Amino acid sequence: MRMKPGMDLPHPPAVAWKEDRLMLLDQRRLPTETVYLELTRPEEVREAIRELAVRGAPAIGIAAAYGLYLGVRDVPEGDEEGFWQLLNRTSDRLGTSRPTAVNLHWALRRMVRRAESLKGKPLSEIKEALLQEAETIRREDAEVCRRIGEHALSLLEDGMGVLTHCNAGGLATAAYGTALAPLYLAKERGWRLKVFADETRPVLQGARLTAYELKQAGIDVTLICDNMAAAVMQRGWVQAVIVGTDRVAANGDVANKIGTYGVAVLARAHGIPFYVAAPTSSIDLETPTGADIPIEERPAEEVTQGFGKRTAPEGVSVYNPAFDVTPAEYVTAIITERGVIRPPYAEGLRRAMEEPSK
Ligand SMILES: CSC[C@H]1O[C@H](OP(=O)(O)O)[C@H](O)[C@@H]1O
């Protein structure tokens, strides 16, 4: 599997545009079924994001970008007022699909700004520019992931044991992933890494998606239950932890899949570096600290009746936050497409957001 533009992915792409519709790989059905949703309306895209048919911060942003285009493409030529009203209403609607991943809001803001930059032009021109912008966001994301892979690989060594949590792979992005990008690159360079993938309850993104991606790519992956991470570290099988993120606050606090904070504390207790792979599209300097990051709470059924099998009594109280926040002090380094950022994070994050991509 070559991590070059247009390279062959070890799995079907999470998001694709085909003629006149958005194709989303329905990740609720992986790893046993490969089924694409064909979407032509923004409400369908919003539903797909909410129901985790498409998930992963970058992939959510890409899907929303196409969803915004779908929302305005049928506005009649000349109906300027109707176009701008619908554009903003659709952006707001898509923006409320999930609260934590900042990529969603980043992508929608970028699309609206692109349209506003062409205000006064024929609507047909603005619509075409919106479709092109969504395509550009998708293509850029693949390149960003590849660069994150390059920078992240400089922190790993051949033969290492690496633990990851949830899925920050090709299925969470346009291609390659963020946290998984260095693992693909290592494989391409003939390295032999041993990966431990947390299953990541309750939605099992690690078991269903990360284990699937890495096994398809021929990478040595061992699936473990979340409560086994401590034992695996205690046995000395892990030399690095690398995870993705949904939002990095201005001080370096990191929101990621629930359970990440526990892994970070375990890594600290075992003297294991804890790395966060973060495209700049997931960095939010307008959010001062992790305490300011909205944490999505999801339906109780994900915990009590996962994948249709009831495993808890009817009516039991459930707390089901989809994310937690790892304080910056537990983060060894934040790896962006523009390089590796070490503490103190506030200054490094500001510089990363100002620099052109390397
Ligand atoms: C590269 S972003 C992946 C990020 O998104 C996941 O959450 P979800 O599956 O609920 O969208 C998880 O936090 C991953 O680290």
PDBQT file of the ligand as one rigid body, heavy atoms in Angstrom, charges set to zero:
ROOT
HETATM    1  C1  LIG A 401      -8.852  11.454  13.226  1.00  0.00    +0.000 C 
HETATM    2  S1  LIG A 401     -10.216  11.913  14.134  1.00  0.00    +0.000 SA
HETATM    3  C2  LIG A 401     -10.728  10.429  14.812  1.00  0.00    +0.000 C 
HETATM    4  C3  LIG A 401     -11.383  10.645  16.131  1.00  0.00    +0.000 C 
HETATM    5  O1  LIG A 401     -12.820  10.644  15.983  1.00  0.00    +0.000 OA
HETATM    6  C4  LIG A 401     -13.319   9.599  16.772  1.00  0.00    +0.000 C 
HETATM    7  O2  LIG A 401     -14.573   9.844  17.321  1.00  0.00    +0.000 OA
HETATM    8  P1  LIG A 401     -15.906   9.310  16.549  1.00  0.00    +0.000 P 
HETATM    9  O3  LIG A 401     -15.603   7.926  16.060  1.00  0.00    +0.000 OA
HETATM   10  O4  LIG A 401     -16.969   9.361  17.627  1.00  0.00    +0.000 OA
HETATM   11  O5  LIG A 401     -16.155  10.295  15.439  1.00  0.00    +0.000 OA
HETATM   12  C5  LIG A 401     -12.295   9.436  17.859  1.00  0.00    +0.000 C 
HETATM   13  O6  LIG A 401     -12.376  10.444  18.819  1.00  0.00    +0.000 OA
HETATM   14  C6  LIG A 401     -11.045   9.520  17.044  1.00  0.00    +0.000 C 
HETATM   15  O7  LIG A 401      -9.871   9.739  17.735  1.00  0.00    +0.000 OA
ENDROOT
TORSDOF 0
